[in-house]
């Protein structure tokens, strides 16, 4: 179903006091935890790169090269956590009486890179609502889809 949905208009009534307004956001603790992760990983990566540069000019150049390789790997992890933070920080779904407003940031997926979406969708345009229920068992190797259990 390829429908082009219009962007929200500036005249749309989206005040905080509108009756029936429900706003869904990523919990604040998850957003701040991701922010802390980005800052901590970034600081450790920068320190490791600095340490690796110092070691490269010393007798232990091979230790410096190994440390630089680990720091480059950690820089990639930092970028991954930063993408997660960007996705969590700007995500907002607002349910109003007659429509829903989707504010989806760019890069909200860790697998692919979708563009930002700011849409207003009337409920009359929604054909169906689907859900995926999952149950995670105590063992990390056993994940059970609720439909198959």
Secondary structure as UniProt FT lines:
FT   TURN            10..11
FT   TURN            16..17
FT   TURN            19..20
FT   STRAND          22..25
FT   HELIX           28..56
FT   HELIX           61..90
FT   STRAND          92..95
FT   STRAND          99..104
FT   TURN            106..107
FT   STRAND          117..122
FT   HELIX           123..125
FT   STRAND          134..136
FT   TURN            140..141
FT   STRAND          143..145
FT   TURN            146..148
//
